[in-house]
Structure formats: structure tokens, C-alpha cells
Amino acid sequence: MPTFAHGIVKFFNEDKGFGFIVPDDSYPINGDVFLQERVIPTSLPLPEAGSRIEFAYKKGEKGWEATAVTDVGDIDEDFLAKVNGSGKKNRRRDVMAEFGPVSATVKSFRGDFGFFENPEGPDDPDIFVHKEVLTRHDLSGLQRGDRALITYIKTKKSDGSDGLRVVEIESVPSEESTQAPKSATKRTAAKTKAKKEPAPKSATRKTAAKTKKAASKANGAAVAAG
């Protein structure tokens, strides 16, 4: 059975898809807990510094790590005041808009994250995608230049800037074959062959005989008339 705990997100890098959690004192965890985006369900918002969080955890080879996230709560202002040395408020990021599905091209991918070119145009910001989204949809083999159908959201980052992030992805339907069906091709070939093949010899001989007979009658009529 997984072991659950509560804590506060110390920081979370949205572009790189990871961060750290400071667990509450009531849990037997020594040190921060490593948090990766892949363990956060897409139904939950990405956390930011100060977010209250509920998570399952385990002791890994490199230390404590979160294995699942079950809730991302509001910002703990007291925690931020201690960390930042000020009482500046940092509101929870909300989804501002959702787009798609639209066809987009992979611009780059390295490690656990990458970017799609914005289908709106080159002057618009690229769209962030985490490897977990690709893995969840069996598209982890996507490379630079590949196309996919993506659904992405626009969010407000903690620094006030807008961010775009892929939440759903699927492969682009393969193009329909432009070749004619085999049956139609065979019929066309048969017609072409029939046009090129000479008439049967028997038919040619009958035609020649009729022509010769007609010529003979014409000659006989001419002699009688003379």
C-alpha cells in the first residue's frame, strides 16, 4: 500500500517538469521530496512555490521521491513569507483557455520535455510538452519534425507571464492511399489489353471472304451491263 503525506511545494520548474516538496513535520521524512510532473494527473493544476500538496512517497536510490499526487491545494502565504522574506502573495495559477485539437510540429525534445511549434504562427510562443503526456498516449517516439494532434491550455504563470502546455495528444491520421483499388486496376488493365489485342483470325477471315464475295458480285454485274 502506498504511503501518503502532506507538504508544501518548495519550488516547481514548469519548463523542466520537476520540483521539491517540504513535507510536514508529522511525517518520518528526512529532507525534501523530489517531485516530477509525470506523477501529477492532468486533472490537477501544476503546483507552484507554496502550494499545499497531498502525495504518495517512497525512498528511492537518490532519496525521497513522490510517486503520485492526489491533490494540489491553495498557496500557503506564511510559507512564502518565510522562504522569500516577504509577504508577497502568489496566487494559484488557473487555466485561462483551452485550444485544440490542432495539428502541430515537434520543434525540439530533450530529456523529459520538449516543445511544439505554435500553430498560430512563428511569432507566438512555443507549446511545452512533458514526456509523461507522450508516454501516456503511446507516442514517446515522437522526434523533431513529427506532427501530432494536440490539445493545449493557456495558463498564467507565477511570474505573471502566459504559459502554453500540452494536456492531450494523439497521432495524426495517416493519409489515404491515392492508388486505385486493385480490382479497379485489373479491370482497367483488362480493357486496355482488349483494345490492343488484334481481332481473332477467324473473324478476320470471315470479313475478308465477305469482301471478296461482294467484289465478285460487283464485277459480274458490270459484265452483264456491258
C-alpha positions in Angstrom: 0.0 0.0 0.0 1.3 3.5 -0.8 2.2 5.8 2.0 0.7 9.3 1.8 1.8 12.6 3.2 1.1 16.3 3.1 3.5 19.1 2.5 4.3 22.3 0.7 5.9 22.7 -2.7 9.3 24.4 -2.2 9.6 25.2 -5.9 8.5 23.7 -9.2 10.1 24.3 -12.6 7.3 24.1 -15.2 9.6 24.1 -18.2 11.7 21.2 -16.8 8.8 19.4 -15.2 10.2 18.9 -11.7 10.5 20.4 -8.2 10.7 19.6 -4.5 8.3 19.2 -1.6 8.9 20.2 2.0 6.9 17.5 4.0 5.0 18.4 7.1 6.9 17.7 10.3 4.5 15.0 11.3 5.9 12.6 8.7 9.1 10.5 9.1 10.7 12.0 6.0 14.2 13.5 6.4 14.8 16.1 3.8 12.9 17.4 0.7 10.9 15.1 -1.6 11.6 15.1 -5.3 8.5 15.8 -7.4 8.2 15.1 -11.2 5.3 16.3 -13.4 4.7 12.7 -14.6 3.2 11.8 -11.2 0.7 14.7 -11.3 -2.6 13.8 -13.0 -3.7 16.1 -15.8 -6.9 16.8 -13.9 -4.9 18.7 -11.4 -3.1 22.0 -11.9 0.7 22.1 -11.8 1.9 23.3 -8.4 4.0 26.3 -7.8 6.0 27.5 -4.9 3.9 27.5 -1.7 1.2 25.1 -3.0 -0.2 22.7 -0.4 0.0 19.2 -1.8 -1.0 15.7 -0.9 1.2 12.9 -2.3 2.4 9.3 -2.0 6.1 8.8 -1.5 8.8 6.2 -1.2 12.6 6.1 -0.5 14.4 5.8 -3.8 18.1 5.3 -4.7 18.7 9.0 -4.6 16.4 9.9 -1.7 12.8 10.6 -1.1 10.5 10.9 -4.1 6.8 11.4 -4.8 5.2 8.5 -6.6 1.7 10.1 -7.0 -0.1 13.4 -6.3 -3.7 13.3 -5.2 -4.3 16.9 -4.5 -2.8 20.4 -5.2 -4.2 23.0 -2.9 -4.0 26.7 -2.3 -0.9 28.8 -1.6 0.5 28.8 1.9 1.3 32.5 2.3 3.1 32.0 5.6 5.5 29.6 4.0 6.2 32.0 1.1 6.8 34.8 3.6 9.5 32.6 5.4 11.1 31.5 2.1 11.0 34.8 0.3 11.4 37.0 3.3 8.2 39.0 2.3 4.5 38.7 2.5 4.1 38.9 -1.3 1.1 36.9 -2.4 1.4 34.3 -5.0 -1.9 33.1 -6.3 -2.6 29.7 -7.7 -2.4 29.5 -11.4 -5.7 28.9 -13.3 -6.4 27.7 -16.8 -7.3 30.7 -18.9 -8.2 28.9 -22.1 -8.1 25.6 -23.9 -7.3 25.0 -27.6 -7.5 22.1 -30.0 -7.1 19.5 -31.0 -4.9 21.1 -33.7 -2.1 19.7 -35.8 1.3 20.9 -34.7 5.0 20.1 -35.4 7.6 19.0 -32.8 10.2 21.8 -32.6 12.5 20.1 -30.1 12.6 17.4 -27.5 15.3 16.6 -25.0 15.2 14.6 -21.8 11.8 14.8 -20.1 10.3 17.7 -22.0 10.1 19.4 -25.4 8.2 22.0 -27.4 5.7 22.1 -30.3 5.7 24.9 -32.8 2.7 27.2 -32.2 0.2 26.5 -35.0 -0.9 30.2 -34.8 2.4 31.3 -36.3 6.2 31.7 -35.6 5.7 34.9 -33.6 3.6 33.1 -31.0 5.3 31.2 -28.1 6.1 27.5 -28.4 3.9 25.0 -26.6 5.5 23.0 -23.7 5.0 19.2 -23.5 6.2 16.8 -20.9 7.4 13.3 -21.7 4.7 11.8 -19.4 2.0 13.2 -21.8 3.6 11.4 -24.7 4.1 8.2 -22.7 0.5 8.1 -21.6 -0.7 8.3 -25.2 1.9 5.8 -26.6 3.7 8.5 -28.5 7.0 8.6 -26.7 8.8 8.0 -30.1 8.0 11.5 -31.4 11.0 13.3 -32.8 11.8 16.8 -34.2 9.7 17.4 -37.3 7.0 14.9 -36.5 3.4 16.1 -36.4 0.6 15.3 -34.0 -2.8 16.4 -32.9 -2.5 18.3 -29.6 -4.9 19.9 -27.1 -3.2 22.6 -25.1 -4.1 25.0 -22.4 -3.1 28.6 -21.7 -2.2 29.4 -18.0 -0.9 32.3 -16.0 2.5 31.6 -14.5 3.5 32.7 -11.1 5.6 35.5 -12.6 2.6 36.9 -14.4 3.5 35.7 -17.9 1.3 33.4 -20.0 2.3 29.7 -20.5 1.1 27.1 -23.0 1.2 23.4 -22.2 0.0 20.2 -24.0 -2.5 18.2 -22.0 -3.7 15.7 -24.6 -2.0 14.3 -27.7 -2.8 11.8 -30.5 -1.2 10.7 -33.7 -2.1 12.4 -37.0 -4.4 10.1 -39.1 -2.4 8.6 -42.0 -3.1 9.9 -45.4 -5.5 8.0 -47.6 -3.9 6.0 -50.3 -4.1 7.7 -53.7 -3.7 4.4 -55.6 -6.7 2.9 -57.3 -8.0 -0.3 -55.7 -6.5 -3.5 -57.2 -9.8 -4.7 -58.6 -10.3 -1.4 -60.5 -6.7 -1.5 -61.7 -7.2 -5.1 -63.0 -10.4 -4.0 -64.8 -8.7 -1.0 -66.4 -5.8 -3.2 -67.5 -8.1 -5.8 -69.0 -9.9 -3.1 -71.0 -6.6 -1.7 -72.3 -5.4 -5.1 -73.2 -8.6 -5.8 -75.1 -8.2 -2.7 -77.1 -4.6 -3.6 -78.1 -5.3 -7.2 -78.9 -5.9 -7.9 -82.6 -9.2 -9.4 -83.7 -9.3 -13.3 -83.8 -8.1 -14.8 -87.1 -11.4 -16.5 -87.7 -13.2 -13.1 -87.6 -10.7 -11.6 -89.9 -11.1 -14.4 -92.5 -14.9 -14.1 -92.4 -14.6 -10.4 -93.1 -12.2 -11.0 -96.0 -14.5 -13.7 -97.5 -17.5 -11.3 -97.4 -15.5 -8.6 -99.0 -14.3 -10.9 -101.8 -17.8 -12.2 -102.4 -19.2 -8.7 -102.7 -16.4 -7.7 -105.1 -17.2 -10.7 -107.3 -20.9 -9.8 -107.5 -20.0 -6.3 -108.4 -17.7 -7.5 -111.3 -20.5 -9.8 -112.6 -23.0 -7.0 -112.6 -20.6 -4.9 -114.6 -20.0 -7.6 -117.2 -23.8 -8.2 -117.6 -24.3 -4.5 -118.1 -21.7 -4.3 -120.8 
